């Protein structure tokens, strides 16, 4: 492998800078022309043990009120401020460099956002370190939480993780406190990121990634496709770079900061989770008035993709698109596409196929679509009055409830009342969610 000098470490030939192709794929350099993050948006990285790298200088969170030496974070495995990995196989690159690597990801993606370093452990007595780290992050102001790893169930007879004994990943009953802490984080306004990827034949469909409080991230390769480590899961929302495993080409990996002075390669869902958290930090910085639910929708709906699939969700994160939305797009906006909508006959019944666009980046999770046999805003009998009211002429002839994601289109079908052609068919769509009273449209489609 040809080596070129890069600052205090080394990168292989073909890799221009740490995290290079990954940042380009997410359009992070373009996003930095708009925002590089905010000191008010803290990103907490919960991993197995941190080692300093010169590229991290100035990026670590500084606790304004340390009480026990917790200047940059806390080691919940050893109950001290050392933060370094201690335990099984501590001399391997994986364990010595992993935490530093993901810290570098966030620093490269959102360079002005402080990074809080929190350590947890895999020993049997470390079970409670995981929920305690999550709660510490929330209570100390973190807006984004990145959990590259998940808690692994132990064999309580000898303390060896069942992962290494041929069983699958963690089970929810083994660390209920962690799930409750993740719920607490989301309810407090945080976004939590966890990558999904195949690991030694395990498809990692786990509660830690699948709960509603976690944004599950798929893994891409440098070519913008699902990486060979990607694992299908119904809850994958979007994707970020994870790298390709088992390749002789070093440029297929993601290269970044290891511990001390070196640069090292990694591939995995862990990498995808940290990139997701970094882009989320940019979005929180750009739109500080939005909730974590709204930021989540923006990240998902601005992703580079066509529809949803179980490997990459709605597509690859697009940092530039996410932070460059117009005021009109920072909302939900319903529009009926009259040219694509139609009334047809199916098995002797009339059916209206209605295409609705959401022109904003926020979802409409509950939309009422109603069909009428005329313009419901016009008088069916202009001569009628209070004393001599008209019988019902303009009336509903079908309705349904549906949802439409932001910046996407959906088609809904209504079976219309009656067997005869009503002549005119008008449609109204209305968002039913709290805070979206002004999101509606109406149009004639027949």
SEZA-255604 format. One line per 10 residues: number of its first residue (from 0); their letters; for each residue x, y, z of N, C-alpha, C. Coordinates in steps of 0.1 Angstrom, whole numbers. Example, Ala and Ser with C-alpha at 12.3 -4.5 7.8 and 13.67 -1.06 7.14 Angstrom:
0> as> 132,-57,78,123,-45,78,132,-33,78 | 128,-22,71,137,-11,71,129,0,79
REM end
This chain:
0> xxxxxxxxxx> 8,-12,0,0,0,0,9,12,0 | 7,21,-10,15,33,-11,10,43,0 | 19,49,7,16,58,18,21,72,15 | 12,82,18,16,96,17,14,103,30 | 23,112,33,22,119,46,9,128,46 | 3,129,57,-9,137,59,-9,142,73 | -6,155,75,-5,161,88,4,152,97 | -1,147,108,8,139,117,6,124,115 | -2,120,106,-5,106,104,-3,102,89 | -9,91,85,-7,86,71,-20,83,66
10> xxxxxxxxxx> -22,85,53,-33,81,45,-29,74,33 | -36,64,28,-32,56,16,-33,65,3 | -26,61,-7,-27,68,-20,-41,67,-25 | -46,78,-30,-60,78,-35,-70,84,-25 | -66,86,-12,-74,92,-2,-69,106,1 | -76,116,-3,-71,130,-3,-70,135,12 | -80,132,20,-81,137,33,-90,128,41 | -90,129,55,-98,120,63,-113,122,59 | -120,111,57,-134,110,54,-138,116,41 | -129,116,31,-130,124,19,-143,120,11
20> xxxxxxxxxx> -143,108,6,-155,104,-3,-168,104,4 | -167,101,17,-179,101,25,-185,115,26 | -177,125,29,-182,138,30,-187,143,17 | -180,140,6,-185,144,-7,-199,138,-11 | -200,125,-7,-213,118,-10,-225,124,-4 | -223,129,8,-234,136,15,-234,151,13 | -226,156,4,-225,170,0,-223,179,12 | -214,174,21,-211,182,32,-203,195,29 | -193,194,19,-186,206,16,-195,218,11 | -205,214,3,-215,224,-1,-223,230,11
30> xxxxxxxxxx> -226,221,20,-234,225,32,-226,235,40 | -213,233,41,-204,242,49,-204,256,44 | -208,258,32,-209,272,27,-221,279,34 | -230,271,39,-242,277,46,-240,276,61 | -236,265,66,-233,264,81,-223,253,83 | -215,255,93,-205,245,98,-209,240,112 | -221,244,116,-226,240,129,-227,252,138 | -231,249,151,-232,259,161,-227,254,174 | -220,263,182,-215,259,195,-226,255,204 | -239,259,201,-250,255,209,-256,241,207
40> xxxxxxxxxx> -251,235,196,-256,221,193,-245,211,197 | -248,205,208,-238,195,213,-241,181,208 | -231,174,203,-232,160,199,-225,151,209 | -233,142,215,-227,132,224,-224,119,217 | -212,114,218,-208,102,212,-206,91,223 | -214,81,223,-214,71,233,-207,58,227 | -195,55,232,-187,44,225,-179,38,236 | -169,30,232,-162,21,241,-149,26,247 | -145,38,243,-132,43,248,-125,52,239 | -122,64,243,-117,75,235,-102,77,236
50> xxxxxxxxxx> -95,80,225,-81,84,225,-80,97,217 | -72,106,222,-71,119,216,-63,118,203 | -67,127,193,-60,128,180,-59,143,178 | -48,148,172,-46,162,170,-57,169,162 | -63,161,153,-74,167,145,-86,170,153 | -87,165,165,-99,168,174,-97,180,182 | -85,187,181,-83,198,189,-93,209,186 | -99,214,197,-109,225,196,-123,220,193 | -125,207,191,-138,201,188,-145,195,200 | -138,192,210,-144,185,221,-152,195,230
60> xxxxxxxxxx> -163,190,235,-172,197,244,-164,200,257 | -166,212,262,-160,216,275,-172,219,285 | -172,211,295,-183,212,305,-182,225,312 | -192,233,312,-191,246,319,-191,245,334 | -196,233,339,-197,231,353,-193,217,357 | -180,214,355,-175,201,359,-176,199,374 | -180,187,378,-181,184,392,-172,173,397 | -166,165,388,-158,154,392,-147,152,381 | -143,162,375,-133,161,364,-138,158,351 | -152,158,349,-158,155,337,-157,167,327
70> xxxxxxxxxx> -146,170,323,-144,182,314,-149,180,300 | -146,169,294,-150,166,280,-161,155,280 | -164,149,291,-174,138,292,-171,130,304 | -175,117,304,-173,108,315,-173,94,311 | -165,86,318,-163,72,316,-173,65,326 | -184,60,320,-194,53,329,-190,39,331 | -180,34,324,-176,20,327,-167,19,339 | -157,29,339,-147,29,350,-150,40,361 | -161,48,359,-164,58,368,-153,68,371 | -147,73,359,-137,83,361,-137,91,348
80> xxxxxxxxxx> -127,100,347,-127,109,335,-116,105,325 | -111,93,326,-100,89,317,-105,87,303 | -117,81,301,-124,79,288,-117,68,280 | -106,63,283,-99,54,274,-104,39,276 | -103,32,265,-108,18,265,-99,10,274 | -106,2,282,-99,-8,290,-108,-21,290 | -101,-32,288,-109,-45,288,-103,-55,278 | -112,-63,273,-108,-74,264,-101,-68,252 | -90,-74,248,-83,-71,235,-81,-56,233 | -76,-49,244,-75,-34,243,-64,-30,234
90> xxxxxxxxxx> -55,-39,229,-44,-36,221,-48,-36,206 | -60,-39,202,-64,-40,188,-68,-26,183 | -66,-24,170,-69,-12,164,-84,-8,165 | -92,-19,164,-106,-17,166,-110,-10,179 | -105,-16,190,-109,-11,203,-102,2,206 | -89,4,201,-82,15,205,-85,27,196 | -90,25,184,-92,36,175,-107,39,172 | -116,30,175,-130,32,171,-136,45,176 | -135,48,189,-141,60,194,-135,72,188 | -122,72,187,-116,84,181,-120,86,166
100> xxxxxxxxxx> -122,75,159,-127,75,145,-140,82,144 | -150,78,152,-163,84,151,-163,99,156 | -155,102,165,-154,116,169,-149,124,157 | -139,119,150,-134,126,138,-145,128,128 | -154,118,126,-165,119,117,-173,131,120 | -177,133,132,-186,144,136,-178,157,135 | -165,157,139,-157,169,137,-156,174,123 | -155,164,114,-153,168,100,-167,172,94 | -178,167,98,-191,170,93,-197,182,98 | -196,184,112,-201,196,118,-190,202,127
110> xxxxxxxxxx> -180,209,121,-168,213,128,-170,223,140 | -181,230,140,-183,240,150,-193,235,161 | -197,222,161,-205,216,171,-196,209,181 | -198,212,194,-190,205,204,-193,190,205 | -183,182,208,-185,168,208,-182,163,222 | -193,157,229,-192,152,242,-188,137,241 | -178,133,249,-173,120,248,-177,112,260 | -185,101,258,-190,93,269,-186,78,266 | -181,72,276,-177,58,275,-186,49,283 | -189,37,276,-197,27,282,-189,14,281
120> xxxxxxxxxx> -194,3,286,-186,-10,286,-194,-22,283 | -187,-33,280,-193,-46,277,-192,-56,288 | -185,-53,299,-184,-63,309,-198,-64,316 | -201,-75,323,-214,-77,329,-218,-66,339 | -208,-60,346,-212,-50,356,-213,-36,349 | -212,-36,335,-213,-23,328,-227,-21,322 | -236,-30,325,-250,-29,319,-256,-15,321 | -255,-10,333,-261,3,336,-253,15,331 | -241,13,326,-234,24,321,-240,30,308 | -247,21,301,-254,26,288,-265,36,291
130> xxxxxxxxxx> -275,32,299,-286,42,301,-281,54,309 | -271,53,318,-266,64,325,-259,74,316 | -252,69,306,-245,77,296,-255,85,288 | -266,78,284,-276,85,276,-282,97,284 | -286,94,296,-292,104,305,-283,115,308 | -270,112,310,-260,123,312,-259,132,300 | -259,126,288,-258,135,276,-270,144,275 | -282,139,278,-294,147,277,-294,158,288 | -291,154,300,-291,164,311,-280,174,310 | -270,172,302,-259,182,299,-260,189,286
140> xxxxxxxxxx> -272,188,280,-275,197,269,-273,191,255 | -270,179,253,-268,173,240,-281,173,232 | -280,177,219,-291,177,210,-291,165,201 | -279,159,199,-277,147,190,-269,137,199 | -274,125,198,-267,113,204,-264,103,194 | -251,99,194,-247,89,184,-243,76,193 | -249,65,189,-246,52,196,-241,42,185 | -228,43,182,-224,33,171,-226,19,175 | -223,15,187,-225,2,192,-239,0,199 | -243,-12,201,-254,-16,209,-250,-24,220
150> xxxxxxxxxx> -258,-24,231,-255,-33,242,-256,-47,238 | -246,-55,242,-246,-69,238,-249,-78,251 | -258,-87,249,-262,-96,261,-250,-104,265 | -249,-106,278,-238,-114,284,-242,-128,288 | -232,-137,287,-234,-150,294,-231,-148,308 | -241,-148,317,-238,-144,331,-231,-155,339 | -228,-166,332,-220,-176,339,-205,-173,339 | -201,-167,328,-187,-163,327,-184,-149,323 | -194,-141,320,-192,-127,316,-188,-125,302 | -187,-135,293,-184,-134,279,-196,-130,271
160> xxxxxxxxxx> -195,-120,263,-207,-116,255,-212,-128,246 | -225,-130,246,-230,-140,238,-227,-139,223 | -224,-126,219,-220,-123,205,-209,-132,201 | -199,-134,210,-187,-142,207,-189,-157,209 | -201,-161,213,-204,-175,215,-214,-180,205 | -215,-172,194,-223,-178,183,-238,-174,183 | -242,-166,193,-257,-162,193,-258,-149,187 | -270,-144,185,-273,-132,178,-271,-120,187 | -275,-108,183,-273,-96,190,-282,-95,202 | -282,-83,208,-289,-81,221,-304,-84,221
170> xxxxxxxxxx> -309,-86,232,-323,-89,234,-329,-78,243 | -341,-73,241,-346,-61,248,-347,-63,263 | -350,-75,267,-352,-77,282,-339,-76,290 | -328,-76,283,-315,-76,290,-311,-62,295 | -316,-52,288,-312,-38,292,-324,-29,290 | -335,-31,297,-347,-23,295,-344,-9,299 | -335,-6,308,-331,7,312,-326,15,300 | -319,9,291,-313,16,280,-325,20,271 | -335,12,268,-346,16,260,-353,27,266 | -355,27,279,-362,38,286,-354,51,285
180> xxxxxxxxxx> -341,50,286,-332,62,284,-333,68,270 | -334,59,260,-335,64,246,-348,71,245 | -359,66,250,-372,73,250,-371,86,257 | -364,87,268,-362,99,276,-355,109,267 | -345,105,260,-337,114,252,-346,120,241 | -354,112,234,-362,117,223,-373,126,229 | -379,123,240,-389,131,246,-383,144,251 | -370,145,253,-364,157,257,-359,166,246 | -361,161,233,-357,169,222,-345,165,214 | -339,153,218,-327,149,212,-330,140,200
190> xxxxxxxxxx> -321,139,191,-321,129,180,-310,118,182 | -314,106,182,-304,95,185,-302,87,172 | -289,84,169,-286,78,156,-279,65,159 | -283,54,152,-277,41,153,-277,35,139 | -265,30,135,-264,24,122,-269,10,121 | -273,5,110,-276,-9,108,-267,-15,97 | -261,-27,100,-252,-33,91,-251,-48,95 | -248,-56,85,-245,-70,87,-232,-71,95 | -231,-80,105,-219,-81,113,-218,-96,116 | -208,-103,109,-205,-117,111,-218,-125,109
200> xxxxxxxxxx> -226,-122,99,-237,-130,96,-250,-126,104 | -248,-116,113,-260,-111,121,-266,-99,114 | -279,-100,112,-286,-90,104,-289,-78,112 | -287,-78,125,-288,-67,134,-302,-61,134 | -312,-68,133,-326,-63,136,-327,-63,151 | -324,-52,157,-324,-51,171,-333,-40,176 | -337,-42,189,-346,-32,195,-338,-18,196 | -325,-19,199,-318,-7,200,-318,2,188 | -319,-4,176,-320,4,164,-335,6,160 | -344,-3,163,-357,-3,158,-367,5,166
210> xxxxxxxxxx> -364,9,178,-374,17,186,-376,31,179 | -388,36,182,-392,49,176,-383,60,179 | -376,59,191,-368,70,195,-355,71,188 | -352,61,180,-338,61,173,-340,62,158 | -331,70,152,-331,72,137,-321,61,132 | -326,51,126,-318,40,121,-312,43,107 | -299,42,106,-292,46,94,-286,34,87 | -289,34,73,-283,23,65,-269,27,61 | -262,18,54,-248,20,51,-246,19,35 | -238,29,30,-235,30,16,-220,27,14
220> xxxxxxxxxx> -217,24,1,-203,23,-3,-199,36,-10 | -187,37,-15,-182,50,-21,-189,53,-34 | -196,43,-40,-202,44,-53,-217,48,-51 | -221,51,-39,-235,55,-37,-245,44,-37 | -240,32,-35,-249,20,-35,-249,14,-21 | -259,5,-18,-259,-2,-6,-245,-9,-4 | -239,-7,7,-226,-14,9,-228,-29,11 | -218,-37,10,-219,-51,12,-221,-55,27 | -220,-45,35,-223,-47,50,-238,-43,53 | -245,-37,43,-258,-33,46,-268,-44,49
230> xxxxxxxxxx> -277,-42,58,-286,-52,62,-300,-46,61 | -310,-54,56,-323,-49,54,-331,-49,67 | -338,-38,69,-347,-37,81,-358,-28,78 | -370,-31,82,-382,-23,79,-381,-9,85 | -372,-7,95,-372,6,102,-360,15,97 | -353,12,87,-342,20,81,-348,33,76 | -344,45,80,-350,57,75,-342,64,64 | -329,63,65,-321,69,54,-307,63,56 | -297,67,48,-284,61,48,-273,71,47 | -261,67,52,-249,75,51,-237,65,48
240> xxxxxxxxxx> -225,70,45,-214,61,42,-210,52,53 | -208,39,50,-203,29,59,-191,22,54 | -189,22,41,-177,16,35,-180,1,32 | -171,-4,23,-172,-17,18,-162,-27,26 | -167,-38,30,-159,-47,38,-153,-58,29 | -141,-63,33,-135,-74,26,-130,-70,12 | -123,-60,11,-118,-55,-2,-103,-52,0 | -96,-54,-11,-81,-50,-11,-79,-36,-15 | -89,-29,-19,-88,-15,-23,-90,-6,-11 | -80,1,-6,-81,9,6,-91,20,4
250> xxxxxxxxxx> -93,25,-8,-102,36,-10,-117,32,-9 | -120,19,-8,-133,15,-5,-137,16,9 | -127,18,18,-130,20,32,-132,35,35 | -137,38,47,-137,52,51,-124,53,60 | -116,63,57,-104,66,64,-106,78,73 | -101,77,86,-103,88,95,-93,87,107 | -96,95,117,-87,96,128,-87,84,137 | -76,78,139,-74,68,149,-69,75,162 | -65,67,171,-59,73,183,-46,79,181 | -41,88,189,-28,94,189,-26,101,176
260> xxxxxxxxxx> -17,96,167,-13,104,155,-17,97,142 | -23,86,142,-25,78,130,-39,81,124 | -40,76,111,-53,75,104,-55,61,101 | -67,56,102,-70,42,101,-83,40,93 | -85,28,87,-97,26,79,-108,19,88 | -120,21,85,-131,14,91,-142,12,81 | -150,2,84,-163,-1,76,-173,-6,86 | -185,-1,85,-195,-6,94,-207,3,96 | -217,-2,102,-229,6,105,-225,17,116 | -215,14,123,-210,24,133,-206,37,126
270> xxxxxxxxxx> -199,36,115,-195,48,107,-208,55,102 | -217,48,97,-230,54,92,-237,62,103 | -237,57,116,-244,64,126,-237,77,129 | -224,78,130,-217,90,133,-219,101,122 | -219,97,109,-222,106,98,-236,112,99 | -245,103,103,-259,107,105,-260,118,116 | -253,115,127,-254,125,138,-247,138,134 | -236,138,126,-230,150,122,-239,159,113 | -246,152,103,-255,160,94,-267,165,102 | -272,157,112,-282,162,120,-278,175,128
280> xxxxxxxxxx> -266,175,133,-261,187,140,-261,199,131 | -257,197,118,-258,209,109,-272,214,108 | -282,204,107,-296,208,105,-301,215,118 | -298,210,129,-302,216,142,-296,231,143 | -284,232,138,-277,245,138,-284,255,129 | -288,250,117,-294,259,107,-308,263,111 | -316,254,118,-330,256,121,-332,254,136 | -326,263,144,-327,261,159,-341,261,164 | -351,267,157,-365,268,161,-373,255,159 | -367,245,152,-375,233,148,-373,222,159
290> xxxxxxxxxx> -383,214,160,-382,203,170,-374,191,164 | -370,182,173,-363,170,168,-371,162,158 | -384,162,160,-393,154,150,-392,161,137 | -392,174,136,-392,181,124,-378,180,117 | -367,181,125,-354,178,119,-353,164,114 | -358,155,120,-359,141,116,-365,140,102 | -377,146,101,-384,146,88,-376,153,77 | -369,164,80,-361,171,70,-350,162,65 | -343,156,74,-332,147,70,-337,136,61 | -348,130,65,-353,118,57,-358,123,44
300> xxxxxxxxxx> -365,134,44,-372,138,31,-363,145,21 | -351,150,26,-342,156,17,-331,146,12 | -332,134,16,-323,124,12,-323,121,-3 | -312,117,-8,-310,114,-22,-315,100,-25 | -327,99,-30,-333,86,-32,-346,87,-40 | -351,75,-45,-363,75,-52,-372,64,-44 | -380,69,-35,-388,60,-27,-380,54,-16 | -386,44,-10,-379,37,2,-375,23,-2 | -364,19,4,-360,5,3,-354,0,16 | -354,-13,20,-350,-17,33,-335,-16,36
310> xxxxxxxxxx> -327,-13,26,-313,-12,28,-309,2,31 | -314,12,23,-310,26,24,-321,35,28 | -333,30,32,-344,38,36,-348,47,24 | -349,60,27,-354,70,17,-342,75,9 | -330,71,12,-319,75,3,-307,80,12 | -297,85,5,-285,90,12,-286,104,17 | -282,107,29,-283,120,34,-277,130,25 | -284,141,23,-279,152,15,-278,165,24 | -266,167,29,-264,178,39,-268,191,33 | -263,193,21,-266,206,15,-281,209,13
320> xxxxxxxxxx> -288,199,8,-303,201,6,-309,203,20 | -305,196,30,-311,197,43,-310,211,49 | -299,218,46,-296,231,53,-299,242,44 | -304,240,32,-307,251,22,-321,252,18 | -330,247,27,-345,248,24,-350,262,24 | -359,266,16,-365,279,16,-375,280,27 | -379,292,31,-390,293,42,-402,285,38 | -406,285,25,-418,278,21,-416,263,23 | -404,258,21,-402,244,22,-400,239,37 | -398,248,46,-397,245,60,-411,243,66
330> xxxxxxxxxx> -419,235,60,-433,234,63,-439,222,56 | -451,219,58,-458,210,49,-467,218,40 | -469,213,27,-477,220,18,-484,210,8 | -497,210,9,-504,200,0,-509,206,-13 | -507,199,-24,-512,203,-37,-517,191,-44 | -529,193,-50,-535,182,-58,-530,184,-72 | -525,173,-78,-520,173,-92,-532,169,-100 | -539,180,-105,-551,177,-113,-548,170,-126 | -537,172,-132,-533,166,-145,-531,151,-143 | -527,146,-131,-524,132,-129,-536,125,-122
340> xxxxxxxxxx> -546,132,-118,-557,126,-111,-568,124,-121 | -576,113,-119,-587,110,-128,-598,102,-121 | -609,101,-128,-620,93,-124,-622,82,-134 | -623,70,-130,-624,58,-139,-634,49,-133 | -638,39,-142,-648,29,-138,-641,16,-136 | -644,10,-125,-638,-3,-122,-648,-13,-116 | -651,-24,-123,-661,-33,-119,-674,-27,-117 | -677,-18,-126,-690,-11,-125,-691,0,-115 | -681,3,-108,-681,14,-98,-672,25,-102 | -675,37,-98,-666,48,-101,-656,50,-91
350> xxxxxxxxxx> -643,51,-95,-632,53,-86,-624,66,-90 | -621,74,-80,-613,86,-82,-598,83,-78 | -589,84,-87,-574,83,-83,-569,97,-82 | -565,100,-70,-561,114,-67,-546,114,-63 | -538,122,-70,-524,124,-68,-522,137,-60 | -515,135,-48,-513,147,-39,-498,148,-37 | -493,160,-38,-479,164,-36,-478,171,-22 | -467,168,-15,-463,176,-3,-452,184,-8 | -454,197,-10,-444,206,-15,-434,211,-4 | -436,207,8,-427,211,19,-419,199,24
360> xxxxxxxxxx> -409,202,32,-400,191,37,-406,184,50 | -417,189,55,-422,182,67,-434,173,63 | -436,162,70,-446,153,67,-460,157,70 | -469,152,63,-483,152,67,-487,138,71 | -487,135,84,-489,121,88,-504,117,88 | -513,127,87,-527,124,87,-534,134,78 | -539,129,66,-545,138,56,-558,133,52 | -568,142,53,-582,138,49,-584,143,35 | -588,133,27,-591,136,13,-606,133,11 | -613,143,6,-628,143,4,-632,146,-11
370> xxxxxxxxxx> -640,138,-17,-645,141,-30,-659,146,-29 | -663,156,-38,-676,161,-39,-681,161,-53 | -694,161,-54,-700,161,-68,-702,175,-74 | -694,184,-70,-694,198,-74,-685,206,-66 | -684,219,-69,-675,228,-62,-681,230,-48 | -675,225,-37,-681,227,-24,-681,242,-19 | -673,250,-26,-672,264,-22,-682,273,-29 | -690,267,-38,-700,275,-45,-714,271,-41 | -724,280,-43,-738,277,-39,-744,267,-50 | -749,256,-45,-756,247,-55,-769,253,-59
380> xxxxxxxxxx> -776,260,-51,-789,266,-54,-788,281,-50 | -784,290,-59,-782,304,-55,-794,311,-50 | -806,306,-53,-818,312,-48,-823,308,-34 | -816,298,-28,-820,293,-15,-816,303,-4 | -824,303,7,-820,312,19,-824,304,31 | -823,311,43,-825,305,56,-839,300,57 | -849,308,52,-863,304,53,-867,293,43 | -861,293,31,-864,283,21,-850,277,17 | -846,268,25,-833,262,23,-834,251,12 | -823,249,5,-823,238,-6,-819,225,0
390> xxxxxxxxxx> -824,214,-6,-820,201,-2,-805,199,-6 | -799,190,1,-784,188,-2,-782,184,-16 | -774,193,-23,-771,191,-37,-756,188,-39 | -748,198,-33,-733,196,-33,-730,187,-21 | -726,175,-23,-724,166,-12,-711,157,-14 | -707,152,-3,-695,143,-3,-699,130,-10 | -690,125,-18,-693,112,-25,-681,103,-23 | -673,106,-13,-662,96,-9,-651,104,-1 | -645,96,8,-634,102,15,-624,91,20 | -612,95,24,-602,86,30,-592,93,38
400> xxxxxxxxxx> -585,86,46,-574,91,54,-561,85,49 | -551,94,47,-538,89,42,-527,98,47 | -515,95,44,-503,103,48,-495,105,36 | -487,117,36,-478,120,25,-465,125,31 | -454,119,28,-441,124,33,-438,138,27 | -429,145,33,-425,158,27,-418,156,14 | -420,165,5,-413,166,-8,-416,153,-17 | -427,146,-14,-430,134,-22,-445,135,-27 | -449,125,-34,-462,124,-40,-468,111,-36 | -481,111,-33,-488,98,-31,-501,98,-39
410> xxxxxxxxxx> -506,86,-42,-518,84,-49,-528,77,-40 | -540,83,-39,-550,77,-31,-562,75,-40 | -569,64,-37,-581,60,-45,-593,60,-37 | -604,66,-42,-617,67,-35,-627,60,-44 | -635,51,-38,-647,46,-45,-658,55,-43 | -663,61,-53,-673,71,-52,-687,66,-50 | -695,73,-43,-709,68,-40,-717,69,-53 | -726,59,-54,-735,59,-66,-729,52,-78 | -738,47,-87,-733,40,-99,-732,49,-111 | -739,60,-110,-740,69,-122,-729,80,-121
420> xxxxxxxxxx> -724,85,-132,-714,95,-133,-719,108,-127 | -713,113,-116,-718,125,-110,-716,138,-118 | -709,137,-129,-706,149,-137,-693,155,-133 | -694,165,-124,-682,171,-119,-677,163,-107 | -664,162,-105,-658,157,-93,-648,167,-88 | -650,172,-76,-640,181,-69,-634,174,-57 | -622,177,-54,-615,171,-43,-609,181,-34 | -610,179,-21,-602,187,-11,-593,178,-3 | -581,183,0,-572,176,9,-569,185,20 | -569,180,33,-566,188,45,-557,180,54
430> xxxxxxxxxx> -547,187,59,-539,181,70,-546,181,83 | -546,170,90,-554,170,103,-545,171,115 | -532,172,114,-523,172,125,-523,186,132 | -520,185,145,-519,197,153,-509,207,147 | -512,219,146,-503,229,140,-503,231,125 | -511,223,118,-511,223,104,-525,227,98 | -532,236,105,-545,239,101,-546,246,87 | -535,253,83,-535,260,70,-530,252,59 | -528,239,61,-523,231,50,-534,223,43 | -538,228,31,-549,222,24,-549,226,9
440> xxxxxx> -557,220,1,-558,223,-13,-571,218,-18 | -576,223,-29,-588,218,-36,-587,220,-51 | -593,211,-58,-592,211,-73,-603,203,-79 | -607,206,-91,-616,198,-99,-608,188,-107 | -611,175,-106,-604,165,-113,-612,158,-124 | -625,161,-125,-634,155,-135,-645,164,-139
REM end
